[in-house]
Amino acid sequence: MSFARLLPLLVLCSGLFAADPDPLKEIKFRQIGPFRGGRSVAVAGHASQPFTYYFGSVGGGIFKTTDGGARWEPVSDGQLKTGSVGAIAVAESDPNIIYAGMGEGCIRGNASHGDGVYKSVDAGKTWINVGLVNTRQIGRLRIHPKNPDIVYVAALGHMSGTNPDRGVFKTTDGGKSWRKVLYKNDKAGAIDLILDPNNANVLYASIWEVNRKPWTFESGGAWLEPCDSPTPASPGTQCRGRHREKQ
């Protein structure tokens, strides 16, 4: 076969195997419900079950789908003492083991608190409380990829006051006991947490000092006062724009 005849074939083959710079450009998000579940900040699945997912509603408990979202079933009704779910995680080593942290970490003026961590060992059929009941708001759960008894919890704590049950907690016995492994103070809690995918002994956590009341929102550790406040500025304070920040 002559080179002239081979050239179009080579061009065609190179076009077929050329890497698409944006292979996901045709994928679009769509609403898959349920429409009565409310807001959600917690969703989890497992790589071995591509059509099975769980989500935690901030006011309606835990839902599960086994058909990619065509149908959702509430799986926690009557088993949880509080309805706000802040985090949920499925064990990578066993998809039947699920942990749910109660009380959303994305706090608003009307956010509901939780009552610790719940665990299921039968793919969401039954749930039991395994402690940390006073953490109030949980932002994230992480399960060891090879040992489902090792779990880390990022607890924000009480959103409207001080409490010591905040920071990062760890269990090595599936929730029978917990140990506080990272703690800043009784005003700052952990809001997010991740394990290094290459080394599960390496963790990264973020700490957030926040106080949410219906009439105010203090975030970041600095209390801000209006510059036009009738209270005179005390020594050591600096006014920035419309606020005075205590140093």
SVG drawing of the C-alpha trace seen along z (x, -y; Angstrom):
<svg xmlns="http://www.w3.org/2000/svg" viewBox="-42 -58 47 63">
<polyline fill="none" stroke="black" stroke-width="0.4" points="0.0,0.0 1.3,-3.4 2.1,-6.1 -0.5,-8.4 -3.2,-5.8 -1.9,-5.3 -1.8,-9.1 -5.6,-9.6 -5.9,-6.4 -3.2,-7.6 -4.8,-11.0 -8.2,-9.4 -6.7,-7.1 -4.8,-10.0 -8.1,-11.9 -9.9,-9.0 -7.4,-8.6 -6.7,-12.3 -7.3,-13.2 -10.3,-15.4 -9.2,-18.4 -12.6,-18.5 -14.1,-15.0 -16.9,-16.1 -18.2,-19.0 -21.4,-17.1 -22.3,-16.2 -24.9,-18.4 -26.4,-18.4 -30.1,-17.8 -32.5,-17.7 -33.1,-14.2 -35.1,-15.0 -36.5,-14.3 -38.5,-17.5 -39.6,-17.1 -36.1,-16.5 -35.1,-20.1 -31.6,-21.4 -28.7,-19.0 -25.0,-19.5 -24.1,-15.8 -24.0,-13.3 -22.1,-10.0 -21.8,-6.9 -19.4,-4.0 -17.3,-3.2 -18.5,0.4 -22.2,-0.7 -22.6,-3.4 -26.3,-3.7 -26.5,-3.8 -26.2,-7.1 -27.2,-8.5 -27.9,-12.1 -28.6,-13.8 -31.1,-16.6 -30.7,-19.5 -34.2,-19.0 -35.4,-15.6 -33.0,-12.8 -31.3,-10.4 -32.4,-9.3 -31.2,-6.5 -31.4,-5.7 -30.4,-2.4 -31.3,-3.5 -29.3,-6.6 -31.8,-9.0 -35.0,-7.9 -36.4,-7.0 -35.4,-8.1 -36.5,-6.4 -36.2,-7.8 -34.2,-5.2 -33.8,-6.9 -37.4,-7.8 -38.1,-6.9 -34.4,-6.1 -32.8,-9.5 -33.5,-11.8 -32.7,-14.9 -33.4,-15.5 -30.5,-17.7 -27.6,-15.8 -24.4,-17.7 -22.1,-14.9 -22.4,-11.4 -19.8,-8.9 -19.7,-5.3 -16.8,-3.1 -14.6,-2.4 -13.7,1.0 -17.4,2.0 -20.3,0.3 -22.7,1.6 -21.1,-0.6 -22.2,-4.2 -21.6,-7.0 -23.8,-10.2 -22.9,-13.3 -25.8,-15.3 -26.3,-19.1 -25.3,-21.0 -22.1,-22.8 -23.4,-25.4 -25.0,-27.4 -27.8,-29.9 -29.9,-31.9 -32.4,-29.0 -30.0,-26.0 -30.9,-23.0 -28.5,-21.3 -27.7,-17.5 -27.0,-14.8 -23.7,-13.3 -22.9,-10.4 -25.1,-7.6 -23.9,-4.4 -25.4,-1.8 -23.9,1.6 -26.6,2.9 -26.6,0.3 -28.9,-2.1 -31.6,0.2 -31.0,-0.5 -29.1,-3.3 -27.7,-3.6 -26.2,-6.6 -22.5,-6.0 -21.7,-9.1 -20.5,-12.7 -24.0,-13.9 -22.9,-17.4 -21.0,-18.3 -24.2,-20.0 -22.9,-20.8 -20.8,-18.3 -19.2,-19.6 -17.4,-16.4 -16.8,-12.7 -13.9,-10.7 -13.5,-6.9 -10.2,-5.2 -10.1,-3.6 -9.0,-0.1 -10.5,0.0 -14.1,-1.1 -13.6,-1.2 -11.3,-4.2 -13.3,-7.4 -12.6,-11.1 -15.2,-13.7 -14.9,-17.5 -17.2,-19.0 -18.0,-22.7 -19.7,-22.7 -22.4,-24.9 -23.1,-27.6 -24.4,-30.2 -22.1,-29.7 -19.0,-28.1 -18.7,-24.4 -15.7,-22.0 -17.1,-19.3 -15.6,-20.7 -12.6,-20.1 -11.5,-16.8 -12.5,-13.5 -11.2,-10.0 -12.5,-6.5 -10.6,-3.3 -13.4,-0.9 -16.3,-1.9 -17.7,-4.5 -17.6,-2.7 -15.2,-5.4 -13.9,-8.7 -10.8,-10.7 -10.3,-14.4 -7.2,-14.7 -7.4,-18.4 -8.7,-21.2 -8.2,-25.0 -10.5,-26.4 -14.2,-26.4 -15.1,-29.0 -13.5,-27.4 -14.5,-24.1 -13.5,-22.0 -15.6,-22.6 -13.8,-20.4 -11.4,-17.5 -9.7,-15.3 -7.4,-12.3 -4.5,-12.2 -5.5,-9.6 -1.9,-8.4 -1.4,-8.1 -4.4,-7.8 -2.2,-8.8 -1.9,-12.3 -4.9,-14.5 -5.8,-18.1 -8.4,-20.0 -9.8,-23.5 -10.8,-25.3 -13.5,-28.0 -14.3,-30.4 -17.8,-31.4 -20.8,-32.5 -24.2,-32.7 -27.2,-34.4 -30.4,-35.6 -29.2,-39.2 -25.5,-38.8 -22.8,-36.7 -19.3,-36.6 -16.8,-34.8 -13.1,-34.4 -12.2,-35.2 -12.5,-39.0 -15.4,-40.8 -16.5,-43.7 -18.3,-46.8 -19.9,-49.5 -17.7,-52.6 -20.7,-54.8 -21.3,-52.9 -22.1,-55.3 -19.5,-53.4 -16.1,-55.2 -13.3,-53.3 -11.2,-51.6 -7.4,-51.8 -5.9,-49.3 -8.8,-49.2 -8.8,-50.0 -11.8,-51.2 -12.0,-49.8 -14.7,-51.2 -18.0,-50.8 -16.6,-48.5 -14.1,-48.7 -12.0,-45.6 -10.5,-44.7 -6.8,-44.0"/>
</svg>
